[in-house]
Amino acid sequence: MGAVQKSLRIPESTVRAIESLAEESGEDFSATVKDLLEEALKMRRCPGIVFAPGISGRRARVAGTGLEVWEVIAQYDSMGRDDRQLSEAFHWLTPGQIKGALGYYELYPDEINELIARNETWTEESLKKRYPALSHRP
């Protein structure tokens, strides 16, 4: 999908805040604004979903939890997409939180499927190779 150039009037305080975020992330101003806008649109379309930084970037999470959406969906898939079983497996989540994760997946399946597939490639050996410090025992 191609990019479209638009002109915006942004308050100076907002520009400074975005510049600060861009500097922290090592991205340029435009990339930072693009990321912020995409996250804002996704959160508006999927109430109950937030974005939080992780080891490999910002990911969609169920608000109020440490759970990433892909974790809920991977469990859902492993249960044959049974809503009742999912609610039992994540009994501490509210129906709204589960609905938020499922709704996010419905709108952004490629993103979530990619994260699930990436997670499934991890083995003990690949973890040792990528993160050798984690495999050393005191």
Buried (B, 14 or more C-beta within 10 A) or exposed (E): EEEEEEEEEEEEEEEEEBEEBBEEBEBEEEEBBEBBEEBEEBBEEBEBBBBEEEEEEBBBBBBEBEBBBBBBBBBBBEBEEEEEBBEEBBEEBBEEBBBBBBBBBEEBEEBBBEBBEEEEEEEEEEEEEEEEEEEEEE
